[in-house]
């Protein structure tokens, strides 16, 4: 169930500083997490589409 909406204030920018602070805090946490992953050497690499599926077939071909 959705939360009830807040009453609209006369100033649409009244919560801007609070929202900005929250966003900056979340972005800082994400940057720190990314840096930790980089230090661990776990950079995201795209997987090849058929790498896992082709492994058994490659073994069979090599055995012939």
Secondary structure, 3 states (H helix, E strand, C coil): CCCCCCCCCCCCCCCHHHHHHHHHHHHHHHHHHHHHHHHHCCCCCCCCCCHHHHHHHHHHHHHC
